[in-house]
Structure formats: structure tokens, C-alpha cells
């Protein structure tokens, strides 16, 4: 019976190793495909360079997206029950 347990444990370990190896291969090829697409893909909007060509921070921030923060002072001593 202990030999059967050992064989099953070995098969589980091998299956786990194969699953991790498969996940690593998928991640590697996904990253490689993204890298190749970045190198040779079509660029819709090329990045801007030089001073004064970036977005103007004063006009891009909308004031209705601002978060109002209200604080309340909490007493230092613990509450008694």
C-alpha cells in the first residue's frame, strides 16, 4: 500500500511540474508576441518629443473629478462600555 501512495505522490508531483512548465511557456510566448508586436506593429499615435508638445496639465484636469476630503477628530481615550 505504501508503494502505491509513493507512486501516486510522484505522479501528482510530475503533473504539478508539467503544469508550471506549461504556464511558464505560455507567459514567455505571450511576452514574446507582445514584444514583437511592439517592435513591428502599426503605431497609431507616435510619441511626442520636445518641450511644449505634451498635454497641458491645466486644461486636461476636470474640476468635477476632484475628491473632497472631510476629516473628523477622534478622541484619544478609548470608549467605555
Secondary structure by P-SEA (a helix, b strand, c coil): caaaaaaaaaaaaaaaaaaaaaaaaaaaaaaaaaaaaaaccccccccccccccccccccccccccbbbbbbbbbbcccccc
